[in-house]
Amino acid sequence: QVQVVESGGGLVQAGGSLRLSCAASGRTVSSYAMGWFRQAPGKEREFVAAISRSGGRSDYADTVKGRFTISRDNAKNTVYLQMNRLKPEDTAVYYCAAEPSAYYSGRDYALYHYWGQGTQVTVSS
């Protein structure tokens, strides 16, 4: 059984920073392609960032490129999303997703089998 658990959300002022963490149990996190998605109230879930098993490949939504960084520490079994220069429109529940059958799963949320419960990020103006 794979469990994915996010942490690190909270309330921050516009322009501030947060770092989200995602731990995947069941197998070492190096066994998973990982991704971050978010969903704001009344909106559909959207892609934020993705990273390959080795960390050698990553991708970002245009709305966060240059502000967010996805990384992974396979020794600590953790994937991170560093979020800088946050904007009110970044307010959402952020979800971590894991896919064990692929090296890299990219932007399509349907390609990820395992999801965390989400962590709330609120950016005040």
Secondary structure, DSSP 4 states (H G I P E B T S, - for coil): --EEEEE--EEEETT--EEEEEEEESS-GGGSEEEEEEE-TTS--EEEEEE-SSSS-EEE-TTTTTTEEEEEEGGGTEEEEEE-S--GGG-EEEEEEEETT-S--TT-GGG--EE---EEEEEE-
